[in-house]
Amino acid sequence: MIKKYRFVRHHRKADASLEAMVGYMLEEYGVTYSEAVKNKVDTDEEYTSFTLKKMINNQKNLIKELGNVNIGSY
């Protein structure tokens, strides 16, 4: 009985974590879970959450360095 309780608790925690990640992807990138799975790139490299966030922040900084966009110019 105790093992079942632990399993259920662990399962609920995993579901909540997955929901949080899906929400983050949608808010930050406008991508649903099914779209992300469809566009998944297979790789041999292991990426940690920290490594990915660092890479994303680096790309965002490079974009910011480009400066403002003048929409009215041709």
N, C-alpha and C positions, 0 to 999 in steps of 0.2 A: 504494500500500500504506500509506503514512504517513497519507494522508487517511482511509482506512478505519479505521485504528487510532484516530485522533483522534475520528472519528465514534462509534465504539464506546465509547470512554472517556467522551465527552460524554453519550452516551445512558445509560450506566450511572450517571453522576453525576446526571442528571436523574431517573432512576428512584428513586435513593436519596433525593433531595430530595422527590419526590412522596410516597414512603412515609413520610418524616418528617412532612410536612404532614398527611397522612391520619391518622397516629398522634396528632398533636397535636390535631386536630379531635375525634377520638374520646375522647381523655383529658380534654380541657378542656371540651368541650361535649356529649359523648355523641352526636355526629352522625357518621354514616358518610359517605363520599364520595358515594355514590349519593343519599343523602338531601339532602346539601348541593346537589348539582346539580339535584335535583328542585325544591328551594325557592329556587333562585337568582333574584335580583331583577335585572332588566336596568336599567342606569343609564348615563348619559353621563359620570358622574364617574369619574375615575381615583383609585384609592386605593392608596397604597403600604403596604407591610408596617408601616412605622413609624407612619403615620397611623392604620391600623386598630388597632394595638396601643394607641395613645394613646386612641382612642375607647373601646376595650374597658375599659382601666384606669379611664377617667373614669366609665363606667357602673358598674363594680365599686365604686368609691369612693362613688358616690351610693347604692348599695344598702347599703353598710356604714354610711353616715350614718343610715339608717333605724333602726338599732339592732337589738337582739336580738328574736327572735320568741318570744312566750310561747305555746307550743303548748297548754297546759292552759286557757287563758282562753276564754270564750265570748262 
